[in-house]
Structure formats: C-alpha cells, structure tokens
Amino acid sequence: MKLKRVLAVFMFVLAVALVSFVDISVFPNLNKTVSAAEIYGDFEYNVLDDGTVEITKYTGSSETIDIPNEINGRKVKQISSLFPDGCENLTSINIPGSVEIIYLYFVYDCPNLMEINVDKNNSKYVSLDGVLFNKSKTRIIAYPQGRQGAYIIPEGVKEIDGMIFDHCQGLTKIYIPLSVRELYAYAISNCDNLTDIYYEGSGKRLKNILYYPNIPCGNDKFYDDNTNYFSSYYSYQVNIHYNYRMFGVVITLSCVVLTFLLIWLYGRKLRKEYKDRRTYDE
C-alpha cells in the first residue's frame, strides 16, 4: 500500500514537470473540425466545433487578398496554410479583426508578397510596415518574401518565428535588436543575397537558437566575410529546441530516480520478509 502511494505521488510530480516544459504554442489548433472543407468564393474553409471558421486554402489568383471577417454568418477565427503550392501573383494580404489564430508559414513561398496588413481592431495581431507581429509586438509572425534591401527588426521583439526570413531573396541585411532572445527553426536561411547580420550588443548571446540550422544563407563566402556574424555573439552550438531538450532531461532523470526508488523499495520488502521468516523459524 505504501509503495502504491509513493508511486502515485511520483507520477503526479512527473506529470507536473512535463507539462511545465511542453510548449503548447506548437499546437495552436485545439478545436476539432466538424465538417469537411467547404467553398466560399476563392476560399476553402472548415467549420470548427465552436461554430467559427478556419480558412484552409486560397484558390484564386488575385494580387491582393482580403480575408473575410465572416463566412455565411460565421466568424473567421483561424487561418492555416493558404498556399500549399505557393503563390506567384500575391503582393498583399489583408487580415480582418476577427482572426485570432494564424498558423506559421500561412503565406509561405510567395516571392512577390510585399505587405501583410491587419485591421486595427484585431486583438491578437498587428502589422508594422507590412510585417506581421503579435499584438504586443514581441514576436515576428510573418515577413513578406518580396521585400527588398535591409530590414531593421523593431526594438522590443523577443522572438523570431521559424522560417520567417527563409527564401527572402531580396533581403540584404538584418539588424537584430538586443531584445531578441530566441530564434526558431530556420528563422534565417536560404537568403542568397544576405550579406550582413548586425546584432546590437557585442558579447551578448542569444538565450536560444532553437533547432539547426538558422544561418545557411546560400552563399558560402558569407561565413568568411563577416566578423559580426552569429558565431561571434550567438549560441550557435545550441542546435536543439530548449524545451524539448529539457523535456528529454526530465524524462531521463525521472526514469533513473524511479528505477532506484523501485529497487530500494523492493529490496526493503525482501529484507522485511527475510527478517520475518527468521523470526518465525526461531
């Protein structure tokens, strides 16, 4: 009975520890769909179990897309991947105030996209000079791939989402403020014309570079020509997502502790049985 209580307490502590390391932002859609894909103009969409709409695809060819605020009286709440096969024509996209969840890479592989605009009444997202941010402006959500020249990331940004600057062929320089502490998977990659990455604060290291790689940009000469490159200031050797690495550490240590605990309790039980047997024989 005592052994069961000890195991129950241990499993509870382990569950709490695991939950603390799981990044639920990786799983933004917790609503199950209740219908197959439906059509509204050039949009495909699903109705979610809370009665709102998730737009899943754009099938038109317009240069400018206006995401509807409602579809058939239902609030448009989510946007997933609009262009699974890319979109050559798209130059701008307008997001209404109703949208609360936008998937990463929702406008990926759109080489001529110049701006992403957000309604001023949106409570979750905001657009700064055509770049998509969360409302608090601490995280970059999407960067238009068609933009040319240098980009200065605003002070106050803490996180740069995965693949934000991936295949941004017109990007030449990036200025990263001291406030940025985390770069996610492939945040800066395959940018053939990128020549400089400036980080405000030499000697200061990023807290996490989450997943490898963040830096390969198409030109091998980049590594040799830039003394202000990531390897000077950043923890480039951190190639594994911090949360998942800690998740593995917690699991490993928990298994070790549990193993020793079970061995100790079993040994204690055997010693008690042996002692009781000796007492009975005497």
GIDA-V507077 format. One record per run of one state. SS is the DSSP state (hx for helix, st for strand, lp for the rest). FROM is the first residue (numbers start at 1). TO is the last residue. If there is no record, write none. Layout:
# GIDA-V507077
ss=SS from=FROM to=TO
ss=SS from=FROM to=TO
This chain:
# GIDA-V507077
ss=lp from=1 to=1
ss=hx from=2 to=21
ss=lp from=22 to=23
ss=hx from=24 to=26
ss=lp from=27 to=32
ss=st from=33 to=33
ss=lp from=34 to=37
ss=st from=38 to=40
ss=lp from=41 to=42
ss=st from=43 to=48
ss=lp from=49 to=52
ss=st from=53 to=58
ss=lp from=59 to=63
ss=st from=64 to=66
ss=lp from=67 to=69
ss=st from=70 to=71
ss=lp from=72 to=73
ss=st from=74 to=79
ss=lp from=80 to=91
ss=st from=92 to=95
ss=lp from=96 to=100
ss=st from=101 to=102
ss=lp from=103 to=114
ss=st from=115 to=118
ss=lp from=119 to=124
ss=st from=125 to=128
ss=lp from=129 to=130
ss=st from=131 to=134
ss=lp from=135 to=138
ss=st from=139 to=142
ss=lp from=143 to=148
ss=st from=149 to=152
ss=lp from=153 to=158
ss=st from=159 to=160
ss=lp from=161 to=170
ss=st from=171 to=176
ss=lp from=177 to=181
ss=st from=182 to=183
ss=lp from=184 to=195
ss=st from=196 to=199
ss=lp from=200 to=207
ss=st from=208 to=209
ss=lp from=210 to=220
ss=hx from=221 to=225
ss=lp from=226 to=229
ss=hx from=230 to=233
ss=lp from=234 to=241
ss=hx from=242 to=281
ss=lp from=282 to=282
